[in-house]
Amino acid sequence: MIKETIRILVVEDDMIIGANISLQLTNLGYEITGIESRGEETISHVRTNRPDLILMDIQLKGVLSGIDTVKAIQKFCDLPVIYLTANSDEVTFNKAKETRPQAFIAKPFNNLELQRTIELVINQIDEKKNLPKSIQEIEVLGDRIFVRHHGKMEKILLDDILFIEADRNYCTIVTDNRNFTLTSTLKAMEEKLTKSHLIRIHRSYMVNILKLDIVADHHLEINRKVIPLGKSFKELLLSRIQTI
């Protein structure tokens, strides 16, 4: 019995196989966010309806392979991936390995193999969630933070952060040239960053007030990104701007 519903995106070149996988996983208690067969649509899907786990066929329809698609997704978020592949050659394996997947499942596979592989990966996800937050995701140190990204801690200067966007229990830190997705609520991020220029301006956003380009009645703009301004946060924002 799954304690917390895990959301899985199925990316499969053969839509009949994709539908069968989706049905099996739904019967096991997982939530399927969608079934995609092309890399371009997969990237768009992840941007708008982020899953907890991606089952990724290496051979896809269209221009992008499954490996290319994962590389594109990793530029804006960090999600666990299980590759489905009929290609067992060394070249394909090494290319896929560069994207640091959680597992490979060779085709043809049976239902039990798929079920057990997903359960093992979910156990890894759960273990990561249960780590102390200071070790797991973010450490604040003066004018910078260190975030866990691809298995290592990376430095981000607070002044380089444009804004932080929340999506359920995930937060994405957006800078000029890189994004970092963390397993954290926006409330937890707000509590860690009280001494910075990052303030909460909406239930789903914190912004760096030093990076504001436009402040309107109901929204802000940073680097042409339109960000909603919550009514209850407006007074705090204006008072902070006056103290800069």
Secondary structure as UniProt FT lines:
FT   STRAND          7..11
FT   HELIX           15..27
FT   TURN            28..29
FT   STRAND          31..36
FT   HELIX           39..48
FT   STRAND          53..57
FT   HELIX           66..73
FT   TURN            74..76
FT   STRAND          81..85
FT   HELIX           90..97
FT   TURN            98..99
FT   STRAND          103..106
FT   HELIX           111..129
FT   HELIX           133..136
FT   STRAND          138..141
FT   TURN            142..143
FT   STRAND          144..149
FT   TURN            150..151
FT   STRAND          152..157
FT   HELIX           158..160
FT   STRAND          161..167
FT   TURN            168..169
FT   STRAND          170..175
FT   STRAND          179..183
FT   HELIX           186..192
FT   TURN            193..195
FT   STRAND          198..202
FT   TURN            203..204
FT   STRAND          205..208
FT   HELIX           209..211
FT   STRAND          214..215
FT   STRAND          219..222
FT   TURN            223..224
FT   STRAND          225..228
FT   HELIX           231..233
FT   HELIX           234..242
//
